[in-house]
Amino acid sequence: MLTLERVFDAPVDLVWRCWTEPEHLAKWSAPRGYTIPEGEGDVRPGGKWRCHMRDPDGGDHWLGGVYREVVPHKLIVMTHAWDDENGRPGAETVVTVRFEDLGERTKVTLEQTGFDSDESRDGHRGGWSECLDILAEHLATMRSAS
């Protein structure tokens, strides 16, 4: 299992929007140097999500899953699978994201379970950690613009 915790200097409504609105997800939910040319999600239990990441060398990576649980401003539970070279989903993990309202700050706890190897878990730890760093920067930009 992978567990990461972060406290963001932004209210829960703003952090929630960054996790659920495509225009925000495209800004932070890939490692540095990657872009997200396409992304979509139906943020409700049973709704599907899909993301197209492009790496710095132009390689395309697809991933997606299904939302299992959604409690606005509190909880997102979703499956997560990378597509193989034939476009079929590979090994599926489950990502649980909890949001704790701390007033002008928000604590996010991310758990991901079901890895088929320690190497996969450790790779996701690095990827999610970098994405959460970028999310903090994006939130700071949003707050300074308002």
URPEMO-V268467 format. One record per backbone hydrogen bond with DSSP energy under -1.0 kcal/mol. NH is the residue of the N-H (numbers start at 1). CO is the residue of the C=O. If there is no record, write none. Layout:
BEGIN
nh & co
NH & CO
NH & CO
END
This chain:
BEGIN
nh & co
2 & 112
4 & 110
6 & 108
8 & 106
10 & 8
15 & 11
16 & 12
17 & 13
18 & 14
19 & 15
20 & 16
21 & 17
24 & 21
25 & 21
26 & 22
27 & 24
29 & 25
34 & 31
35 & 54
40 & 50
42 & 48
44 & 42
46 & 67
47 & 44
49 & 65
50 & 40
51 & 63
52 & 38
53 & 61
54 & 35
55 & 59
58 & 55
61 & 53
63 & 51
64 & 81
65 & 49
67 & 47
68 & 77
69 & 77
71 & 75
74 & 71
75 & 71
76 & 97
77 & 69
78 & 95
79 & 66
80 & 93
81 & 64
83 & 62
84 & 88
87 & 84
90 & 82
93 & 80
94 & 113
95 & 78
96 & 111
97 & 76
98 & 109
99 & 74
100 & 107
102 & 105
106 & 8
107 & 100
108 & 6
109 & 98
110 & 4
111 & 96
112 & 2
113 & 94
121 & 117
122 & 118
123 & 119
124 & 120
125 & 121
126 & 122
127 & 123
128 & 124
129 & 125
130 & 126
131 & 127
132 & 128
133 & 129
134 & 130
135 & 131
136 & 132
137 & 133
138 & 134
139 & 135
140 & 136
141 & 137
142 & 138
143 & 139
144 & 140
145 & 141
END
